[in-house]
Amino acid sequence: MERIKFSTETRFNNITECQIFLTRRCNLRCGYCNLAKKQLKRELSIDEWKKALKNLDNIGIKTVKILGGEPTIIEGFEDLIRFMNEETSIKYAVLSNSTFSEEKLNSLVNAGIQGYFASIDGVEDVKGLDEHGIIKSNAGFDKLKSFKEAGVKILGANVVITKKNLLNIPEITKILSDNGIWVNLCPVIHEKGDHWEFRAEIPEESKFTDADIPEINNIMIKLLQMKLEGYKITVPDSYLINMSKYGVYSNWKCEELVQLRIDADGALMICNEIRGKVAKKYNATEMDKEKFEEFKEDWKNERAKIDCSGCYWSCFLTAEDNLKNGKLEFDCMEEQK
């Protein structure tokens, strides 16, 4: 299993991206997500999240993705959106399973939501991992179109690639892009064991094997050509090029911190899969610049000792690419309309 060294200019001193698990609670149980099955003793209140986000703003975080679980089920969520708009300089987007009502959508729009990502595994003939994957995919496309009509500027879809939907990925990408929606692609990350925070074991028929590598390469070539033609794909070219190398067995490994991940209790994590010892020591509600520097050093030391089998989460490789090129997370989505 191969470990990639990041370029030296990305080391530690200019992290701009953060993703937060606003809650681990969720109203769906998608097959490749383990997070909702592993609840914490407590989660931050909306007021505590306000404090945490103000701290993140003060230490230099420029963009935040608000994830779950399902963030829209949290009471007072619209109040948090207003706070971020009025009291911070952070750009943000919400990732949701899109199963909420039209009334909720209007409430989010009225609160001034800046960006929205839907979790989508297909658009028309949805080949989701399970029933809940199909439910969120069908809801997601409709919600994205509604947010677009309401004038929300940052719109995207998180598309998980599995063996079941691989051949449909170019068409899914085309339909979403033609509707003005950016596409973030990522292979399904799966593994047995309860030691992971997010990934879960999945059915054999959804897993990639060596036999799928030629077809994966063919699909990635199509996506690279589509990206060259202007289709709205957020991941870097290198991510698509290396999909068959690292996406089949999730064996890419990080060495540097390129993006913050904060759990629902405010704890700073090693990554979305591992809380680590740092989670017991650092909390976003108490974060300042000095503690942030201490965290980064502790992260580096703890990461070096962790025997991780790897991943191929697009968020980390895209964040590294953004750092290397001096861009912020949502820049591409605002440059092209």
C-alpha positions in Angstrom: 0.0 0.0 0.0 1.4 3.3 -1.1 1.8 6.5 0.8 2.0 9.8 -1.0 3.9 12.8 0.2 2.3 16.1 -0.2 4.2 19.1 -1.5 6.0 21.0 1.2 4.1 24.3 0.6 0.9 22.7 1.9 2.3 21.8 5.3 0.3 23.0 8.2 0.4 26.7 8.0 -2.4 27.6 5.6 -5.4 25.2 6.2 -8.5 27.0 4.9 -11.1 24.2 4.7 -13.2 22.5 7.4 -15.9 19.9 7.3 -18.1 19.5 10.4 -20.5 16.7 11.4 -23.2 19.0 12.8 -24.9 15.9 14.1 -24.5 12.2 13.8 -28.2 11.7 13.9 -29.9 10.9 10.6 -33.4 10.0 9.3 -31.9 7.5 6.8 -29.6 4.5 7.1 -27.5 4.5 3.9 -25.6 1.3 3.5 -22.1 2.8 3.1 -22.4 5.1 6.1 -21.7 4.0 9.7 -21.9 7.4 11.4 -25.5 7.4 12.5 -25.0 4.0 14.1 -22.2 5.4 16.4 -23.8 8.1 18.5 -21.8 10.3 20.9 -22.7 10.9 24.5 -23.6 14.5 23.6 -23.5 16.9 20.7 -23.0 20.6 20.6 -26.0 22.9 20.9 -26.6 25.5 18.2 -25.2 28.2 20.6 -22.1 26.1 21.0 -21.7 25.7 17.3 -21.9 29.4 16.9 -19.0 29.8 19.3 -17.1 27.1 17.4 -17.7 28.6 14.0 -16.6 32.0 15.3 -13.4 30.4 16.5 -12.9 28.8 13.2 -13.3 32.1 11.5 -10.7 33.7 13.8 -8.1 31.0 13.2 -8.3 31.5 9.4 -10.8 28.9 8.2 -12.4 30.2 5.0 -14.8 27.5 3.9 -17.0 25.0 5.8 -19.0 22.0 4.6 -21.9 21.3 7.1 -22.5 17.6 7.1 -24.3 14.9 9.1 -25.8 12.6 9.8 -28.5 14.9 8.5 -28.0 18.6 9.5 -31.5 19.8 8.5 -33.1 17.8 11.3 -31.5 19.9 14.0 -33.8 22.4 15.6 -32.5 26.0 15.2 -30.5 25.1 12.1 -31.7 28.2 10.2 -30.6 30.4 13.2 -27.1 28.9 12.7 -27.2 29.8 9.0 -28.1 33.4 9.8 -25.3 33.6 12.3 -22.7 32.4 9.8 -24.0 34.9 7.2 -24.0 37.8 9.7 -21.2 37.1 12.2 -18.5 35.3 10.2 -16.7 35.6 6.9 -16.9 31.9 6.2 -18.3 30.6 3.0 -20.3 27.4 3.5 -22.4 24.7 2.0 -24.8 22.2 3.5 -24.7 18.5 2.5 -28.0 16.8 3.0 -30.0 13.7 2.0 -32.7 16.1 0.7 -35.7 14.3 2.3 -37.0 17.5 4.0 -40.2 19.3 3.0 -40.7 22.2 0.7 -41.6 24.2 3.8 -38.1 23.4 5.2 -36.5 24.3 1.8 -38.2 27.7 1.9 -37.1 28.2 5.5 -33.5 27.5 4.5 -33.7 29.9 1.5 -35.2 32.6 3.7 -32.4 32.2 6.2 -29.9 32.9 3.4 -28.3 29.5 2.8 -25.2 30.1 0.7 -24.7 26.6 -0.8 -26.3 23.2 -1.0 -24.9 19.8 -1.8 -27.2 16.8 -2.3 -26.1 13.2 -1.9 -27.0 11.6 -5.2 -26.1 8.1 -6.6 -28.1 8.5 -9.7 -30.6 10.8 -11.5 -33.0 8.8 -13.6 -32.5 5.1 -13.4 -31.0 5.2 -10.0 -28.7 2.3 -9.2 -28.2 3.0 -5.5 -26.5 0.8 -3.0 -29.8 0.3 -1.2 -33.3 1.6 -0.8 -32.2 4.6 1.2 -29.7 5.5 -1.4 -32.4 5.5 -4.0 -34.7 7.7 -1.8 -32.1 10.4 -1.3 -31.0 10.4 -4.9 -34.6 10.9 -6.2 -35.1 13.7 -3.6 -31.7 15.3 -4.2 -32.0 16.3 -7.8 -35.4 17.9 -7.2 -34.1 19.8 -4.2 -31.1 21.1 -6.2 -33.3 22.4 -8.9 -35.5 24.1 -6.4 -32.5 25.8 -4.7 -31.3 26.9 -8.1 -34.7 28.5 -8.8 -34.5 30.2 -5.5 -31.1 31.8 -6.4 -28.7 29.7 -4.3 -25.3 30.1 -5.9 -23.2 27.2 -4.7 -24.9 24.0 -5.9 -23.3 20.5 -5.9 -23.9 16.8 -5.8 -21.8 14.2 -3.9 -21.9 11.2 -6.2 -20.6 7.9 -4.7 -19.3 5.5 -7.4 -20.0 1.8 -6.9 -19.8 -1.2 -9.2 -23.6 -0.9 -9.6 -23.6 2.7 -11.0 -20.1 2.9 -12.6 -21.3 2.8 -16.2 -23.9 5.5 -15.5 -21.5 8.0 -14.0 -20.8 10.0 -17.2 -24.5 10.3 -17.9 -25.2 11.3 -14.3 -22.5 13.9 -14.5 -23.8 15.3 -17.8 -27.4 15.6 -16.5 -26.3 17.4 -13.3 -23.8 19.6 -15.0 -26.3 20.6 -17.7 -28.6 21.7 -14.9 -25.9 23.9 -13.4 -24.9 21.6 -10.7 -21.3 20.8 -9.8 -20.3 17.1 -9.3 -18.0 15.8 -6.6 -17.1 12.2 -7.4 -15.8 9.6 -4.9 -15.6 5.8 -5.0 -17.4 3.9 -2.2 -15.1 3.6 0.8 -15.9 0.4 2.6 -14.3 -2.0 5.1 -15.2 -4.4 7.8 -14.7 -3.4 11.4 -16.3 -1.1 14.0 -13.2 1.0 14.5 -14.1 3.3 11.6 -16.3 6.3 12.3 -17.8 6.6 8.8 -17.2 3.7 6.4 -19.1 0.5 6.6 -19.1 -3.0 5.0 -21.2 -3.2 1.8 -22.6 -6.0 -0.3 -20.2 -7.8 -2.6 -22.1 -6.8 -5.7 -21.3 -3.2 -5.1 -17.5 -3.7 -4.5 -14.8 -3.1 -7.1 -12.2 -5.7 -7.9 -9.2 -6.0 -10.2 -11.5 -7.2 -12.9 -13.2 -3.7 -12.9 -10.0 -1.7 -13.5 -10.2 -1.6 -17.3 -13.8 -0.3 -17.2 -12.9 2.2 -14.4 -10.1 3.6 -16.6 -12.5 3.9 -19.6 -15.0 5.8 -17.5 -12.3 8.1 -16.0 -11.0 8.9 -19.5 -14.6 9.9 -20.5 -14.8 12.1 -17.4 -11.5 13.8 -18.1 -12.7 14.6 -21.6 -16.0 15.9 -20.2 -14.1 18.1 -17.7 -11.9 19.4 -20.6 -15.2 20.3 -22.4 -16.4 22.3 -19.5 -18.6 19.9 -17.6 -18.8 20.8 -13.9 -16.6 18.3 -12.1 -15.0 19.5 -8.9 -12.3 16.9 -8.3 -8.8 17.4 -9.8 -7.6 15.6 -12.9 -5.1 13.6 -10.9 -7.9 12.2 -8.8 -9.7 10.8 -11.8 -6.4 9.5 -13.3 -5.6 7.6 -10.2 -9.1 6.2 -9.6 -8.3 2.7 -10.5 -5.0 2.8 -8.6 -6.4 3.9 -5.3 -10.2 3.7 -5.6 -10.6 0.0 -5.9 -9.1 -0.9 -2.6 -9.0 2.5 -0.8 -5.2 2.3 -0.3 -4.2 5.9 -0.7 -2.7 7.3 2.5 -2.2 10.9 3.8 0.7 12.3 5.6 -0.2 16.0 5.9 -3.2 17.8 7.4 -5.0 19.6 4.5 -8.5 19.9 5.9 -10.0 20.1 9.4 -12.7 17.6 10.4 -14.9 18.4 13.5 -17.2 15.9 15.1 -20.7 16.6 16.4 -19.4 17.1 20.0 -16.9 19.8 18.7 -13.9 17.5 18.9 -11.2 18.0 16.3 -10.6 14.6 14.6 -7.7 13.0 12.8 -10.0 12.6 9.8 -13.6 11.6 9.1 -12.8 8.0 9.9 -10.6 8.4 13.1 -11.2 10.6 16.1 -7.9 9.8 17.7 -6.3 11.1 20.9 -6.5 14.7 19.5 -10.3 14.5 19.9 -9.9 14.3 23.7 -7.6 17.3 23.8 -9.0 19.8 21.3 -12.5 21.2 20.8 -13.7 23.8 18.4 -15.5 25.7 21.1 -12.1 26.4 22.8 -10.0 26.8 19.7 -7.7 29.8 19.2 -4.6 30.4 17.0 -2.2 29.1 19.7 -4.2 25.9 20.3 -4.6 25.4 16.5 -0.8 25.4 16.1 -0.5 22.8 18.9 -3.2 20.7 17.3 -1.5 20.7 14.0 1.7 19.4 15.6 -0.1 16.8 17.6 -2.0 15.7 14.5 1.2 15.2 12.6 2.7 13.1 15.5 -0.4 11.0 16.0 -1.0 10.4 12.3 2.5 9.0 11.9 1.7 6.3 14.5 -1.6 5.3 13.1 -1.6 2.1 11.0 -4.4 3.1 8.6 -5.3 0.9 5.6 -6.0 4.0 3.6 -8.9 5.7 1.8 -9.6 7.6 -1.4 -11.9 10.3 -0.1 -12.1 13.1 -2.7 -12.4 15.8 0.0 -8.8 15.3 1.1 -7.2 15.1 -2.4 -9.3 18.1 -3.6 -8.3 20.1 -0.5 -4.6 19.3 -1.1 -5.0 20.4 -4.7 -6.7 23.7 -3.6 -3.8 24.4 -1.2 -1.2 23.7 -3.8 -2.9 26.0 -6.3 -3.8 28.8 -3.8 -7.6 28.3 -4.3 -10.5 28.1 -1.8 -13.0 25.2 -1.8 -15.9 26.9 -3.7 -13.8 29.0 -6.0 -14.5 27.0 -9.1 -18.2 27.0 -8.4 -18.3 30.8 -8.3 -16.0 31.3 -11.3 -18.2 29.5 -13.7 -22.0 30.0 -13.7 
